[in-house]
Amino acid sequence: MEFSSKLIEKAVNEISQLPGIGKRSALRLALHLLKQPKEQTRFLAEALLSMRADIKYCDNCHNISDSTTCEICANTNRNHQIVCVVEDIRDVMAIENTGQFRGVYHVLGGKISPIDGVGPSQLKISTLVEKVKTGTVSEVIFALSSTMEGDTTNFYIFKQIADCDIVVSTIARGIAVGDELEYADEVTLGRSILHRVPFDKAFKNN
């Protein structure tokens, strides 16, 4: 792709680093910004810089937050004894959009995937185990994607907390095997949360 301006070329190269954005889409976005008032581009740039500089992660659940405790964990109306374990923040948003879950979350930051070099130590598993062992948790719900990596992660955590006197459940398989949680429709995902099943029975049936 030939550019008449090095400045446009640099902008396109940076924008095209975003997931799902190719060079042609990046060029359209760059030219769109060029046509907008300078203030709008400045607002966008300032918002992105502020996000990178000021975003925090909740000390309790590792969700993104504007403070050290996210709004969900700070909400006294949530059931803090029920912890839903998810892969990343997009899954928190997906489940919250269903309006069917009133517990709290624990964001692992990924799934165990030896082929990608991701082991348990790279995830927020130890803090979840510590949380369960304090005795303040009555149920852990596994809500990871139904992939091999998701099932491996579920089983690893299950073995870590198997001796604790809590309910360990998993979302019902209304989510197709191999599907990512964030792409499930809200009705299906909401029903999967409501009709969760004991994890040991789900594991034996797989």
Backbone torsions as a table, in degrees:
resi	resn	phi	psi	omega
1	MET	NA	123.5	-179.1
2	GLU	-92.5	139.2	-179.7
3	PHE	-120.9	141.9	177.3
4	SER	-87.4	-5.6	-178.6
5	SER	-140.1	130.7	176.1
6	LYS	-66.5	-30.1	179.5
7	LEU	-68.1	-42.5	175.7
8	ILE	-64.5	-43.9	-179.7
9	GLU	-58.5	-43.5	179.3
10	LYS	-64.0	-42.8	179.1
11	ALA	-63.2	-44.2	179.7
12	VAL	-63.1	-41.9	179.2
13	ASN	-61.9	-39.0	-179.9
14	GLU	-71.9	-45.0	-179.0
15	ILE	-64.0	-35.7	-177.7
16	SER	-70.9	-7.6	174.5
17	GLN	-74.5	-16.2	179.4
18	LEU	-70.6	145.8	-178.1
19	PRO	-63.2	134.4	177.1
20	GLY	80.7	3.0	-179.1
21	ILE	-111.0	114.2	176.2
22	GLY	-89.6	-179.1	-177.8
23	LYS	-62.6	-40.3	-178.3
24	ARG	-67.3	-42.7	177.5
25	SER	-65.3	-38.8	179.0
26	ALA	-63.5	-38.7	178.4
27	LEU	-65.0	-41.8	178.1
28	ARG	-61.2	-42.5	179.8
29	LEU	-66.3	-41.8	-180.0
30	ALA	-63.3	-44.2	179.6
31	LEU	-67.7	-33.5	176.2
32	HIS	-63.4	-46.4	178.4
33	LEU	-61.9	-34.7	-179.1
34	LEU	-65.3	-29.6	-179.1
35	LYS	-83.7	-16.9	-177.8
36	GLN	-81.3	161.5	174.6
37	PRO	-58.1	145.7	-177.8
38	LYS	-56.7	-32.5	-178.7
39	GLU	-62.0	-37.4	-178.8
40	GLN	-65.1	-42.2	176.9
41	THR	-64.9	-37.5	178.5
42	ARG	-65.7	-41.8	178.4
43	PHE	-60.6	-41.9	178.9
44	LEU	-63.1	-47.2	-179.3
45	ALA	-62.5	-42.3	-179.6
46	GLU	-66.4	-38.0	179.0
47	ALA	-64.0	-41.9	179.9
48	LEU	-67.7	-42.9	179.2
49	LEU	-64.9	-41.2	179.2
50	SER	-65.0	-39.9	178.4
51	MET	-60.1	-47.3	-178.2
52	ARG	-67.5	-33.7	-175.5
53	ALA	-82.6	-34.9	-168.4
54	ASP	-112.0	-9.6	-177.9
55	ILE	-64.9	143.4	179.3
56	LYS	-126.0	169.6	175.6
57	TYR	-121.0	132.8	-176.6
58	CYS	-57.0	130.0	179.5
59	ASP	-63.8	-24.0	-175.1
60	ASN	-92.5	-45.4	-173.3
61	CYS	-117.9	-9.2	179.2
62	HIS	72.5	15.6	173.9
63	ASN	-75.8	155.6	176.0
64	ILE	-68.2	147.8	-173.9
65	SER	-158.9	162.6	173.7
66	ASP	-88.9	-8.9	179.2
67	SER	-139.6	179.1	-176.5
68	THR	-72.7	-12.8	173.5
69	THR	-126.7	122.4	-176.9
70	CYS	-71.3	165.6	-177.2
71	GLU	-63.0	-33.3	-179.1
72	ILE	-68.3	-47.5	-179.8
73	CYS	-67.2	-29.0	-178.8
74	ALA	-81.6	-11.3	-176.8
75	ASN	-79.0	112.6	-178.1
76	THR	-72.7	-11.4	178.1
77	ASN	-84.9	-8.8	176.5
78	ARG	-82.1	152.5	176.8
79	ASN	-85.6	101.3	-174.9
80	HIS	-78.0	-2.4	177.2
81	GLN	-86.8	-13.4	179.3
82	ILE	-109.6	118.4	-175.8
83	VAL	-115.6	122.9	178.5
84	CYS	-98.9	120.4	-176.7
85	VAL	-92.9	122.7	-178.6
86	VAL	-128.2	166.0	-178.4
87	GLU	-75.5	-52.2	-178.7
88	ASP	-148.0	-177.5	-172.5
89	ILE	-65.3	-25.7	178.5
90	ARG	-65.2	-31.2	178.4
91	ASP	-72.1	-35.0	174.4
92	VAL	-59.5	-46.9	-179.3
93	MET	-62.5	-40.9	-178.9
94	ALA	-63.3	-45.3	-179.2
95	ILE	-69.6	-40.0	178.5
96	GLU	-60.8	-35.2	-179.6
97	ASN	-66.5	-19.6	178.2
98	THR	-74.9	-26.7	-177.4
99	GLY	70.0	14.6	-174.6
100	GLN	-103.3	-6.8	-175.3
101	PHE	-120.0	128.9	-177.5
102	ARG	-120.8	15.5	174.3
103	GLY	-89.5	-154.8	177.7
104	VAL	-121.3	179.0	-173.0
105	TYR	-122.4	165.7	167.4
106	HIS	-139.6	116.2	-176.4
107	VAL	-94.6	117.4	-177.4
108	LEU	-75.8	-30.8	-176.6
109	GLY	86.7	17.5	179.2
110	GLY	147.0	-169.1	177.9
111	LYS	-131.2	152.7	176.3
112	ILE	-64.2	124.9	-178.6
113	SER	-150.2	89.3	-178.6
114	PRO	-55.2	-35.1	-178.3
115	ILE	-64.7	-26.6	177.9
116	ASP	-99.2	5.2	179.5
117	GLY	75.7	21.0	-179.9
118	VAL	-103.7	112.4	178.1
119	GLY	-110.4	177.5	-179.1
120	PRO	-55.8	-34.3	-177.2
121	SER	-68.7	-19.6	179.0
122	GLN	-85.2	-7.0	-177.4
123	LEU	-110.5	166.4	-179.6
124	LYS	-86.5	54.5	-178.6
125	ILE	-86.8	-41.6	-176.1
126	SER	-61.4	-37.2	179.8
127	THR	-69.8	-31.0	175.6
128	LEU	-67.4	-46.0	179.4
129	VAL	-60.6	-42.6	178.2
130	GLU	-61.8	-40.7	-179.9
131	LYS	-62.2	-44.2	-179.8
132	VAL	-65.1	-40.4	-176.5
133	LYS	-72.3	-10.4	175.5
134	THR	-73.9	-16.1	179.0
135	GLY	87.4	7.1	-178.9
136	THR	-93.0	-2.5	-177.5
137	VAL	-110.4	132.1	178.9
138	SER	-104.1	-24.2	179.9
139	GLU	-147.9	137.8	172.2
140	VAL	-115.2	125.4	179.2
141	ILE	-108.7	121.5	175.0
142	PHE	-82.9	120.2	179.2
143	ALA	-127.8	44.7	176.4
144	LEU	-89.3	158.1	179.2
145	SER	-59.0	145.6	-175.8
146	SER	-83.1	61.2	176.0
147	THR	-113.1	172.8	178.2
148	MET	-59.9	-40.6	179.2
149	GLU	-66.5	-39.7	178.1
150	GLY	-64.4	-44.6	179.2
151	ASP	-65.4	-37.5	177.5
152	THR	-63.0	-43.1	179.4
153	THR	-64.9	-44.4	177.6
154	ASN	-56.2	-48.3	-175.8
155	PHE	-66.4	-38.5	179.2
156	TYR	-62.3	-45.8	179.7
157	ILE	-65.9	-40.5	179.6
158	PHE	-57.2	-42.3	179.5
159	LYS	-66.4	-31.3	-179.6
160	GLN	-71.7	-28.4	-175.9
161	ILE	-116.1	11.7	-175.2
162	ALA	-60.2	-29.9	-177.9
163	ASP	-83.3	-6.7	-178.8
164	CYS	-83.2	145.2	-176.9
165	ASP	-84.4	71.6	179.2
166	ILE	-138.9	165.9	173.2
167	VAL	-87.1	130.7	175.6
168	VAL	-117.8	116.0	-176.6
169	SER	-127.2	170.6	177.4
170	THR	-136.2	151.2	-179.8
171	ILE	-61.9	146.4	-179.6
172	ALA	-63.5	150.9	-175.8
173	ARG	-79.2	44.5	168.5
174	GLY	-72.0	-18.2	175.5
175	ILE	-86.5	125.2	-177.0
176	ALA	-61.7	145.2	178.5
177	VAL	-59.7	129.7	-179.6
178	GLY	94.2	-9.4	-178.9
179	ASP	-81.4	147.5	173.3
180	GLU	-85.4	140.8	-173.7
181	LEU	-60.5	-39.5	-173.0
182	GLU	-65.0	-20.2	-177.3
183	TYR	-94.7	-2.4	179.7
184	ALA	-72.5	146.0	177.7
185	ASP	-71.6	156.8	-172.1
186	GLU	-63.8	-37.0	-178.8
187	VAL	-65.6	-48.9	-179.9
188	THR	-61.4	-45.4	-179.0
189	LEU	-65.3	-41.4	178.4
190	GLY	-61.8	-42.8	177.9
191	ARG	-66.8	-34.1	178.5
192	SER	-65.2	-34.8	176.7
193	ILE	-70.4	-47.2	-177.3
194	LEU	-64.6	-37.0	-175.6
195	HIS	-103.9	35.2	178.3
196	ARG	-61.1	155.9	-175.8
197	VAL	-127.0	157.4	177.1
198	PRO	-55.5	135.5	-174.1
199	PHE	-64.6	-40.1	-176.4
200	ASP	-63.8	-34.9	177.8
201	LYS	-71.6	-38.6	179.1
202	ALA	-65.3	-38.2	-179.0
203	PHE	-66.9	-40.7	-178.4
204	LYS	-68.2	-27.6	-177.7
205	ASN	-83.1	-12.4	-178.7
206	ASN	-82.2	NA	NA
